């Protein structure tokens, strides 16, 4: 009965209903002593950043299917650091649920946004020096995180060689600019030389693809333009908006989750169904029971 009730509460049908709001409030109020699982809280939309939770957890589940016990999650555009703080906290939950360790990296200038390169960077909405970071304060809050400071166009080049990251499975891109988003995609230049630094498919979140009528994001500016240009110029990696979440209209973030397919990754065609799928489900059930 408990399992049935839980499944009903997280179902799209219930989540769309008027009852979902008071139930979410009740879950938040009773979380301290009821000790709900992180997966349940994520599905109930009561965690602070469900979009971060989704990408990190699903990347870890893919890692289990591929035989990895450690992955990396990257945030491009850290600013005040709330996203990175959440990543580090949720990494502990991912470890409990899947057994996978998540290393968290944050790319940022440390000094706010650089100068916009032109119209595609939306200079009517973004400006240099916005979103400054208090570097010492953030390092004190999340000493376990790895901050990669400097303009992305400079810091991205030697990142793989310097940090030797576990396979990158989740990427959160909040760089705002077309130009900075474009530079972040240079990460994929390292796939052939360092395939062990990547999962063959990645879960991605783009912050600046939805906005107001003042921002006016579209295919000719900002992050959407960067994605389209990246896809058009090469065939080794393709980034696309997810299809499986789009019908879940109770998920506010569903239009901002993307997937990256690294077609030339040596493990891209590794089969992840069948026994591997059953092994994953058994593992997750075991972790949830603890």
Phi and psi in degrees as GROMACS dihedral restraints (atoms count N, CA, C in turn):
[ dihedral_restraints ]
;  ai    aj    ak    al  type     phi  dphi    fc
    3     4     5     6     1   -60.0    20    10
    4     5     6     7     1   -42.0    20    10
    6     7     8     9     1   -65.3    20    10
    7     8     9    10     1   -40.0    20    10
    9    10    11    12     1   -63.6    20    10
   10    11    12    13     1   -44.0    20    10
   12    13    14    15     1   -63.0    20    10
   13    14    15    16     1   -42.5    20    10
   15    16    17    18     1   -61.9    20    10
   16    17    18    19     1   -43.6    20    10
   18    19    20    21     1   -63.6    20    10
   19    20    21    22     1   -38.0    20    10
   21    22    23    24     1   -66.7    20    10
   22    23    24    25     1   -42.2    20    10
   24    25    26    27     1   -64.6    20    10
   25    26    27    28     1   -33.1    20    10
   27    28    29    30     1   -93.8    20    10
   28    29    30    31     1     1.5    20    10
   30    31    32    33     1   -68.5    20    10
   31    32    33    34     1   148.5    20    10
   33    34    35    36     1   -56.0    20    10
   34    35    36    37     1   -36.0    20    10
   36    37    38    39     1   -62.2    20    10
   37    38    39    40     1   -46.4    20    10
   39    40    41    42     1   -71.0    20    10
   40    41    42    43     1   -40.7    20    10
   42    43    44    45     1   -61.3    20    10
   43    44    45    46     1   -25.8    20    10
   45    46    47    48     1   -83.5    20    10
   46    47    48    49     1   -14.1    20    10
   48    49    50    51     1   -80.1    20    10
   49    50    51    52     1   164.3    20    10
   51    52    53    54     1   -67.8    20    10
   52    53    54    55     1   -23.2    20    10
   54    55    56    57     1   -71.9    20    10
   55    56    57    58     1   -19.0    20    10
   57    58    59    60     1   -62.1    20    10
   58    59    60    61     1   -38.2    20    10
   60    61    62    63     1   -61.7    20    10
   61    62    63    64     1   -51.8    20    10
   63    64    65    66     1   -66.1    20    10
   64    65    66    67     1   -31.7    20    10
   66    67    68    69     1   -68.5    20    10
   67    68    69    70     1   -40.0    20    10
   69    70    71    72     1   -60.2    20    10
   70    71    72    73     1   -42.2    20    10
   72    73    74    75     1   -62.0    20    10
   73    74    75    76     1   -39.3    20    10
   75    76    77    78     1   -66.3    20    10
   76    77    78    79     1   -41.5    20    10
   78    79    80    81     1   -62.5    20    10
   79    80    81    82     1   -43.3    20    10
   81    82    83    84     1   -61.0    20    10
   82    83    84    85     1   -42.7    20    10
   84    85    86    87     1   -69.9    20    10
   85    86    87    88     1   -29.4    20    10
   87    88    89    90     1  -104.1    20    10
   88    89    90    91     1     3.5    20    10
   90    91    92    93     1   -60.9    20    10
   91    92    93    94     1   -33.0    20    10
   93    94    95    96     1   -60.5    20    10
   94    95    96    97     1   -34.1    20    10
   96    97    98    99     1  -115.1    20    10
   97    98    99   100     1   -14.2    20    10
   99   100   101   102     1   -85.3    20    10
  100   101   102   103     1   -24.4    20    10
  102   103   104   105     1    55.4    20    10
  103   104   105   106     1    57.0    20    10
  105   106   107   108     1   -65.1    20    10
  106   107   108   109     1   149.7    20    10
  108   109   110   111     1   -69.7    20    10
  109   110   111   112     1   154.0    20    10
  111   112   113   114     1   -63.8    20    10
  112   113   114   115     1   -36.3    20    10
  114   115   116   117     1   -63.9    20    10
  115   116   117   118     1   -41.4    20    10
  117   118   119   120     1   -64.6    20    10
  118   119   120   121     1   -44.3    20    10
  120   121   122   123     1   -65.1    20    10
  121   122   123   124     1   -36.1    20    10
  123   124   125   126     1   -64.7    20    10
  124   125   126   127     1   -46.8    20    10
  126   127   128   129     1   -66.9    20    10
  127   128   129   130     1   -27.6    20    10
  129   130   131   132     1   -82.7    20    10
  130   131   132   133     1    -5.6    20    10
  132   133   134   135     1    64.7    20    10
  133   134   135   136     1    38.6    20    10
  135   136   137   138     1  -112.0    20    10
  136   137   138   139     1     1.5    20    10
  138   139   140   141     1   -84.7    20    10
  139   140   141   142     1   159.9    20    10
  141   142   143   144     1   -64.9    20    10
  142   143   144   145     1   -41.8    20    10
  144   145   146   147     1  -131.5    20    10
  145   146   147   148     1    79.5    20    10
  147   148   149   150     1   -62.3    20    10
  148   149   150   151     1   -28.7    20    10
  150   151   152   153     1   -68.2    20    10
  151   152   153   154     1   -38.1    20    10
  153   154   155   156     1   -67.3    20    10
  154   155   156   157     1   -44.0    20    10
  156   157   158   159     1   -59.6    20    10
  157   158   159   160     1   -44.7    20    10
  159   160   161   162     1   -58.4    20    10
  160   161   162   163     1   -51.7    20    10
  162   163   164   165     1   -63.6    20    10
  163   164   165   166     1   -42.4    20    10
  165   166   167   168     1   -68.5    20    10
  166   167   168   169     1   -43.5    20    10
  168   169   170   171     1   -67.1    20    10
  169   170   171   172     1   -44.6    20    10
  171   172   173   174     1   -67.5    20    10
  172   173   174   175     1   -34.8    20    10
  174   175   176   177     1   -64.6    20    10
  175   176   177   178     1   -39.6    20    10
  177   178   179   180     1   -65.8    20    10
  178   179   180   181     1   -39.3    20    10
  180   181   182   183     1   -64.9    20    10
  181   182   183   184     1   -39.2    20    10
  183   184   185   186     1   -64.0    20    10
  184   185   186   187     1   -39.2    20    10
  186   187   188   189     1   -59.9    20    10
  187   188   189   190     1   -41.5    20    10
  189   190   191   192     1   -60.2    20    10
  190   191   192   193     1   -43.8    20    10
  192   193   194   195     1   -60.6    20    10
  193   194   195   196     1   -31.7    20    10
  195   196   197   198     1   -94.3    20    10
  196   197   198   199     1     0.8    20    10
  198   199   200   201     1    86.6    20    10
  199   200   201   202     1    19.1    20    10
  201   202   203   204     1   -98.8    20    10
  202   203   204   205     1   147.0    20    10
  204   205   206   207     1  -117.4    20    10
  205   206   207   208     1     9.4    20    10
  207   208   209   210     1  -150.8    20    10
  208   209   210   211     1   135.4    20    10
  210   211   212   213     1  -137.9    20    10
  211   212   213   214     1   174.7    20    10
  213   214   215   216     1  -120.6    20    10
  214   215   216   217     1   147.0    20    10
  216   217   218   219     1  -124.3    20    10
  217   218   219   220     1   135.7    20    10
  219   220   221   222     1  -121.4    20    10
  220   221   222   223     1   137.2    20    10
  222   223   224   225     1  -115.3    20    10
  223   224   225   226     1   119.1    20    10
  225   226   227   228     1   -94.5    20    10
  226   227   228   229     1   114.0    20    10
  228   229   230   231     1    96.1    20    10
  229   230   231   232     1    82.0    20    10
  231   232   233   234     1   -90.8    20    10
  232   233   234   235     1   -38.4    20    10
  234   235   236   237     1    52.9    20    10
  235   236   237   238     1  -122.4    20    10
  237   238   239   240     1   -68.6    20    10
  238   239   240   241     1   -18.6    20    10
  240   241   242   243     1    98.6    20    10
  241   242   243   244     1     2.9    20    10
  243   244   245   246     1   -62.6    20    10
  244   245   246   247     1   -36.9    20    10
  246   247   248   249     1   -65.5    20    10
  247   248   249   250     1   -43.8    20    10
  249   250   251   252     1   -66.8    20    10
  250   251   252   253     1   -37.9    20    10
  252   253   254   255     1   -60.8    20    10
  253   254   255   256     1   -43.5    20    10
  255   256   257   258     1   -64.8    20    10
  256   257   258   259     1   -42.3    20    10
  258   259   260   261     1   -55.8    20    10
  259   260   261   262     1   -46.6    20    10
  261   262   263   264     1   -64.9    20    10
  262   263   264   265     1   -38.8    20    10
  264   265   266   267     1   -68.1    20    10
  265   266   267   268     1   -43.8    20    10
  267   268   269   270     1   -72.4    20    10
  268   269   270   271     1   -24.2    20    10
  270   271   272   273     1   -57.1    20    10
  271   272   273   274     1   -35.0    20    10
  273   274   275   276     1   -65.6    20    10
  274   275   276   277     1   -37.3    20    10
  276   277   278   279     1   -69.3    20    10
  277   278   279   280     1   -39.5    20    10
  279   280   281   282     1   -60.5    20    10
  280   281   282   283     1   -40.7    20    10
  282   283   284   285     1   -61.2    20    10
  283   284   285   286     1   -42.2    20    10
  285   286   287   288     1   -65.5    20    10
  286   287   288   289     1   -39.4    20    10
  288   289   290   291     1   -79.8    20    10
  289   290   291   292     1   -33.7    20    10
  291   292   293   294     1  -123.5    20    10
  292   293   294   295     1   -15.6    20    10
  294   295   296   297     1    83.2    20    10
  295   296   297   298     1     1.4    20    10
  297   298   299   300     1   -94.7    20    10
  298   299   300   301     1   129.3    20    10
  300   301   302   303     1   -83.3    20    10
  301   302   303   304     1   135.4    20    10
  303   304   305   306     1  -116.0    20    10
  304   305   306   307     1   117.6    20    10
  306   307   308   309     1   -88.9    20    10
  307   308   309   310     1   133.6    20    10
  309   310   311   312     1  -110.6    20    10
  310   311   312   313     1   128.2    20    10
  312   313   314   315     1  -119.9    20    10
  313   314   315   316     1   145.1    20    10
  315   316   317   318     1  -131.7    20    10
  316   317   318   319     1   121.9    20    10
  318   319   320   321     1   -98.0    20    10
  319   320   321   322     1   131.4    20    10
  321   322   323   324     1  -165.2    20    10
  322   323   324   325     1   154.1    20    10
  324   325   326   327     1   -68.4    20    10
  325   326   327   328     1   -28.5    20    10
  327   328   329   330     1    83.2    20    10
  328   329   330   331     1    -9.2    20    10
  330   331   332   333     1  -126.2    20    10
  331   332   333   334     1    16.0    20    10
  333   334   335   336     1    92.1    20    10
  334   335   336   337     1  -179.2    20    10
  336   337   338   339     1   -69.6    20    10
  337   338   339   340     1   143.9    20    10
  339   340   341   342     1   -73.0    20    10
  340   341   342   343     1   178.5    20    10
  342   343   344   345     1   -65.3    20    10
  343   344   345   346     1   139.7    20    10
  345   346   347   348     1   -66.1    20    10
  346   347   348   349     1   147.0    20    10
  348   349   350   351     1   -83.0    20    10
  349   350   351   352     1   -21.4    20    10
  351   352   353   354     1   167.9    20    10
  352   353   354   355     1  -163.0    20    10
  354   355   356   357     1   -58.7    20    10
  355   356   357   358     1   -33.6    20    10
  357   358   359   360     1   -66.7    20    10
  358   359   360   361     1   -16.6    20    10
  360   361   362   363     1   -89.8    20    10
  361   362   363   364     1     9.0    20    10
  363   364   365   366     1    53.3    20    10
  364   365   366   367     1    57.9    20    10
  366   367   368   369     1   -65.6    20    10
  367   368   369   370     1   -12.3    20    10
  369   370   371   372     1   -77.1    20    10
  370   371   372   373     1   -10.4    20    10
  372   373   374   375     1  -122.7    20    10
  373   374   375   376     1   -34.1    20    10
  375   376   377   378     1  -113.1    20    10
  376   377   378   379     1   152.9    20    10
  378   379   380   381     1  -145.6    20    10
  379   380   381   382     1   156.8    20    10
  381   382   383   384     1   -58.6    20    10
  382   383   384   385     1   144.2    20    10
  384   385   386   387     1    77.0    20    10
  385   386   387   388     1     1.6    20    10
  387   388   389   390     1   -65.9    20    10
  388   389   390   391     1   152.2    20    10
  390   391   392   393     1    61.5    20    10
  391   392   393   394     1    50.9    20    10
  393   394   395   396     1   -66.4    20    10
  394   395   396   397     1   152.4    20    10
  396   397   398   399     1  -110.5    20    10
  397   398   399   400     1   139.3    20    10
  399   400   401   402     1   -91.9    20    10
  400   401   402   403     1    91.7    20    10
  402   403   404   405     1   -60.1    20    10
  403   404   405   406     1   -50.8    20    10
  405   406   407   408     1   -60.1    20    10
  406   407   408   409     1   -39.9    20    10
  408   409   410   411     1   -65.0    20    10
  409   410   411   412     1   -41.3    20    10
  411   412   413   414     1   -68.7    20    10
  412   413   414   415     1   -40.4    20    10
  414   415   416   417     1   -61.8    20    10
  415   416   417   418     1   -33.4    20    10
  417   418   419   420     1   -70.5    20    10
  418   419   420   421     1   -34.2    20    10
  420   421   422   423     1   -72.1    20    10
  421   422   423   424     1   -39.2    20    10
  423   424   425   426     1  -132.8    20    10
  424   425   426   427     1    72.4    20    10
  426   427   428   429     1   -63.2    20    10
  427   428   429   430     1   -21.1    20    10
  429   430   431   432     1   -79.1    20    10
  430   431   432   433     1   -16.3    20    10
  432   433   434   435     1   -77.7    20    10
  433   434   435   436     1   154.9    20    10
  435   436   437   438     1  -110.2    20    10
  436   437   438   439     1   111.7    20    10
  438   439   440   441     1   -89.4    20    10
  439   440   441   442     1   128.4    20    10
  441   442   443   444     1  -110.7    20    10
  442   443   444   445     1   100.1    20    10
  444   445   446   447     1   -96.2    20    10
  445   446   447   448     1   146.1    20    10
  447   448   449   450     1   125.3    20    10
  448   449   450   451     1   166.5    20    10
  450   451   452   453     1   -61.1    20    10
  451   452   453   454     1   135.9    20    10
  453   454   455   456     1   -56.4    20    10
  454   455   456   457     1   -35.2    20    10
  456   457   458   459     1   -61.4    20    10
  457   458   459   460     1   -22.5    20    10
  459   460   461   462     1   -98.6    20    10
  460   461   462   463     1   -42.2    20    10
  462   463   464   465     1   -77.5    20    10
  463   464   465   466     1   -20.0    20    10
  465   466   467   468     1   -72.8    20    10
  466   467   468   469     1   -27.7    20    10
  468   469   470   471     1   -60.5    20    10
  469   470   471   472     1   -51.8    20    10
  471   472   473   474     1   -99.9    20    10
  472   473   474   475     1    12.2    20    10
  474   475   476   477     1   -59.7    20    10
  475   476   477   478     1   -50.7    20    10
  477   478   479   480     1   -60.9    20    10
  478   479   480   481     1   -45.2    20    10
  480   481   482   483     1   -67.1    20    10
  481   482   483   484     1   -39.3    20    10
  483   484   485   486     1   -75.5    20    10
  484   485   486   487     1   -41.2    20    10
  486   487   488   489     1   -99.4    20    10
  487   488   489   490     1   -17.7    20    10
  489   490   491   492     1    44.6    20    10
  490   491   492   493     1    59.2    20    10
  492   493   494   495     1   -68.6    20    10
  493   494   495   496     1   150.7    20    10
  495   496   497   498     1   -60.9    20    10
  496   497   498   499     1   161.8    20    10
  498   499   500   501     1   -49.5    20    10
  499   500   501   502     1   125.9    20    10
  501   502   503   504     1   -76.8    20    10
  502   503   504   505     1   121.4    20    10
  504   505   506   507     1  -119.7    20    10
  505   506   507   508     1   -21.5    20    10
  507   508   509   510     1  -135.9    20    10
  508   509   510   511     1   133.9    20    10
  510   511   512   513     1  -132.4    20    10
  511   512   513   514     1   128.0    20    10
  513   514   515   516     1  -113.0    20    10
  514   515   516   517     1   116.2    20    10
  516   517   518   519     1  -111.4    20    10
  517   518   519   520     1   107.7    20    10
  519   520   521   522     1  -125.9    20    10
  520   521   522   523     1    46.6    20    10
  522   523   524   525     1   -84.1    20    10
  523   524   525   526     1   -11.5    20    10
  525   526   527   528     1    70.9    20    10
  526   527   528   529     1   -56.0    20    10
  528   529   530   531     1   -75.3    20    10
  529   530   531   532     1   150.9    20    10
  531   532   533   534     1   -60.9    20    10
  532   533   534   535     1   -45.9    20    10
  534   535   536   537     1   -65.6    20    10
  535   536   537   538     1   -41.6    20    10
  537   538   539   540     1   -70.1    20    10
  538   539   540   541     1   -37.9    20    10
  540   541   542   543     1   -63.0    20    10
  541   542   543   544     1   -44.4    20    10
  543   544   545   546     1   -55.4    20    10
  544   545   546   547     1   -46.2    20    10
  546   547   548   549     1   -65.2    20    10
  547   548   549   550     1   -34.9    20    10
  549   550   551   552     1   -63.5    20    10
  550   551   552   553     1   -29.3    20    10
  552   553   554   555     1   -71.2    20    10
  553   554   555   556     1   -12.5    20    10
  555   556   557   558     1   -66.6    20    10
  556   557   558   559     1   -11.3    20    10
  558   559   560   561     1   -53.1    20    10
  559   560   561   562     1   -36.1    20    10
  561   562   563   564     1   -74.1    20    10
  562   563   564   565     1    -7.2    20    10
  564   565   566   567     1   -65.5    20    10
  565   566   567   568     1   -15.5    20    10
  567   568   569   570     1   -97.0    20    10
  568   569   570   571     1     3.7    20    10
  570   571   572   573     1   -61.5    20    10
  571   572   573   574     1   -47.4    20    10
  573   574   575   576     1   -65.8    20    10
  574   575   576   577     1   -40.7    20    10
  576   577   578   579     1   -81.1    20    10
  577   578   579   580     1   -26.2    20    10
  579   580   581   582     1  -137.2    20    10
  580   581   582   583     1    61.9    20    10
  582   583   584   585     1   -61.1    20    10
  583   584   585   586     1   -26.5    20    10
  585   586   587   588     1   -68.9    20    10
  586   587   588   589     1    -9.4    20    10
  588   589   590   591     1   -88.8    20    10
  589   590   591   592     1     3.4    20    10
  591   592   593   594     1  -137.0    20    10
  592   593   594   595     1   142.9    20    10
  594   595   596   597     1   -77.5    20    10
  595   596   597   598     1   153.2    20    10
  597   598   599   600     1   -70.9    20    10
  598   599   600   601     1   -17.7    20    10
  600   601   602   603     1  -137.8    20    10
  601   602   603   604     1   142.8    20    10
  603   604   605   606     1  -128.7    20    10
  604   605   606   607     1   152.2    20    10
  606   607   608   609     1  -100.6    20    10
  607   608   609   610     1   128.7    20    10
  609   610   611   612     1  -130.1    20    10
  610   611   612   613     1   147.7    20    10
  612   613   614   615     1  -127.1    20    10
  613   614   615   616     1   128.8    20    10
  615   616   617   618     1  -112.8    20    10
  616   617   618   619     1   121.8    20    10
  618   619   620   621     1   -76.4    20    10
  619   620   621   622     1   -33.7    20    10
  621   622   623   624     1  -107.9    20    10
  622   623   624   625     1    49.2    20    10
  624   625   626   627     1  -114.5    20    10
  625   626   627   628     1   -10.2    20    10
  627   628   629   630     1  -124.0    20    10
  628   629   630   631     1   143.6    20    10
  630   631   632   633     1  -172.6    20    10
  631   632   633   634     1  -168.8    20    10
  633   634   635   636     1   -88.1    20    10
  634   635   636   637     1   177.2    20    10
  636   637   638   639     1   -71.3    20    10
  637   638   639   640     1    -9.8    20    10
  639   640   641   642     1   -83.8    20    10
  640   641   642   643     1   -39.8    20    10
  642   643   644   645     1   -70.0    20    10
  643   644   645   646     1   -45.1    20    10
  645   646   647   648     1    55.1    20    10
  646   647   648   649     1    50.6    20    10
  648   649   650   651     1   -64.0    20    10
  649   650   651   652     1   146.2    20    10
  651   652   653   654     1  -167.8    20    10
  652   653   654   655     1  -173.6    20    10
  654   655   656   657     1   -70.7    20    10
  655   656   657   658     1    -5.7    20    10
  657   658   659   660     1  -112.3    20    10
  658   659   660   661     1    10.0    20    10
  660   661   662   663     1  -155.6    20    10
  661   662   663   664     1   169.5    20    10
  663   664   665   666     1    58.7    20    10
  664   665   666   667     1  -151.8    20    10
  666   667   668   669     1   -66.8    20    10
  667   668   669   670     1   -34.6    20    10
  669   670   671   672     1   -64.1    20    10
  670   671   672   673     1   -41.9    20    10
  672   673   674   675     1   -61.2    20    10
  673   674   675   676     1   -43.3    20    10
  675   676   677   678     1   -61.1    20    10
  676   677   678   679     1   -42.0    20    10
  678   679   680   681     1   -63.9    20    10
  679   680   681   682     1   -46.7    20    10
  681   682   683   684     1   -63.1    20    10
  682   683   684   685     1   -42.6    20    10
  684   685   686   687     1   -66.2    20    10
  685   686   687   688     1   -40.6    20    10
  687   688   689   690     1   -61.5    20    10
  688   689   690   691     1   -46.0    20    10
  690   691   692   693     1   -64.6    20    10
  691   692   693   694     1   -33.7    20    10
  693   694   695   696     1   -74.9    20    10
  694   695   696   697     1   -26.2    20    10
  696   697   698   699     1   -92.7    20    10
  697   698   699   700     1    -6.9    20    10
  699   700   701   702     1  -157.1    20    10
  700   701   702   703     1   164.4    20    10
  702   703   704   705     1  -116.4    20    10
  703   704   705   706     1    -5.1    20    10
  705   706   707   708     1   -72.2    20    10
  706   707   708   709     1   -32.9    20    10
  708   709   710   711     1  -133.2    20    10
  709   710   711   712     1   133.9    20    10
  711   712   713   714     1  -127.9    20    10
  712   713   714   715     1   135.9    20    10
  714   715   716   717     1  -114.7    20    10
  715   716   717   718     1   127.0    20    10
  717   718   719   720     1  -143.3    20    10
  718   719   720   721     1   152.9    20    10
  720   721   722   723     1   -64.4    20    10
  721   722   723   724     1   139.5    20    10
  723   724   725   726     1   -59.8    20    10
  724   725   726   727     1   154.3    20    10
  726   727   728   729     1  -108.4    20    10
  727   728   729   730     1   -24.6    20    10
  729   730   731   732     1   -77.5    20    10
  730   731   732   733     1   -22.7    20    10
  732   733   734   735     1   -94.7    20    10
  733   734   735   736     1   -13.0    20    10
  735   736   737   738     1   -62.5    20    10
  736   737   738   739     1   -29.5    20    10
  738   739   740   741     1   -82.0    20    10
  739   740   741   742     1    -8.2    20    10
  741   742   743   744     1   -88.2    20    10
  742   743   744   745     1    80.3    20    10
  744   745   746   747     1   -72.9    20    10
  745   746   747   748     1    -0.9    20    10
  747   748   749   750     1   -85.3    20    10
  748   749   750   751     1    -7.3    20    10
  750   751   752   753     1   -95.3    20    10
  751   752   753   754     1   108.3    20    10
  753   754   755   756     1   -64.2    20    10
  754   755   756   757     1   -25.4    20    10
  756   757   758   759     1   -92.4    20    10
  757   758   759   760     1     3.4    20    10
  759   760   761   762     1   -60.9    20    10
  760   761   762   763     1   -29.5    20    10
  762   763   764   765     1   -82.9    20    10
  763   764   765   766     1    -3.5    20    10
  765   766   767   768     1  -109.9    20    10
  766   767   768   769     1     0.2    20    10
  768   769   770   771     1   -91.4    20    10
  769   770   771   772     1   126.5    20    10
  771   772   773   774     1  -124.0    20    10
  772   773   774   775     1   162.7    20    10
  774   775   776   777     1  -122.3    20    10
  775   776   777   778     1   143.6    20    10
  777   778   779   780     1  -110.2    20    10
  778   779   780   781     1   127.7    20    10
  780   781   782   783     1  -106.4    20    10
  781   782   783   784     1   116.9    20    10
  783   784   785   786     1   -97.9    20    10
  784   785   786   787     1    82.6    20    10
  786   787   788   789     1   -62.0    20    10
  787   788   789   790     1   -28.6    20    10
  789   790   791   792     1   -94.4    20    10
  790   791   792   793     1     5.6    20    10
  792   793   794   795     1   -66.9    20    10
  793   794   795   796     1   135.4    20    10
  795   796   797   798     1   -60.3    20    10
  796   797   798   799     1   -21.0    20    10
  798   799   800   801     1  -101.9    20    10
  799   800   801   802     1     8.5    20    10
  801   802   803   804     1   -58.6    20    10
  802   803   804   805     1   -40.4    20    10
  804   805   806   807     1   -90.6    20    10
  805   806   807   808     1     5.9    20    10
  807   808   809   810     1   -61.6    20    10
  808   809   810   811     1   126.8    20    10
  810   811   812   813     1   -69.2    20    10
  811   812   813   814     1   130.6    20    10
  813   814   815   816     1  -121.2    20    10
  814   815   816   817     1    13.9    20    10
  816   817   818   819     1  -100.3    20    10
  817   818   819   820     1  -158.2    20    10
  819   820   821   822     1    56.9    20    10
  820   821   822   823     1  -127.9    20    10
  822   823   824   825     1   -62.1    20    10
  823   824   825   826     1   -35.3    20    10
  825   826   827   828     1   -64.2    20    10
  826   827   828   829     1   -39.5    20    10
  828   829   830   831     1   -63.6    20    10
  829   830   831   832     1   -45.4    20    10
  831   832   833   834     1   -64.3    20    10
  832   833   834   835     1   -38.8    20    10
  834   835   836   837     1   -62.2    20    10
  835   836   837   838     1   -41.0    20    10
  837   838   839   840     1   -62.1    20    10
  838   839   840   841     1   -47.7    20    10
  840   841   842   843     1   -62.3    20    10
  841   842   843   844     1   -40.3    20    10
  843   844   845   846     1   -63.3    20    10
  844   845   846   847     1   -40.8    20    10
  846   847   848   849     1   -63.9    20    10
  847   848   849   850     1   -45.0    20    10
  849   850   851   852     1   -66.6    20    10
  850   851   852   853     1   -37.3    20    10
  852   853   854   855     1   -64.3    20    10
  853   854   855   856     1   -40.5    20    10
  855   856   857   858     1   -63.6    20    10
  856   857   858   859     1   -44.6    20    10
  858   859   860   861     1   -64.6    20    10
  859   860   861   862     1   -39.4    20    10
  861   862   863   864     1   -67.3    20    10
  862   863   864   865     1   -29.1    20    10
  864   865   866   867     1   -77.7    20    10
  865   866   867   868     1   -15.3    20    10
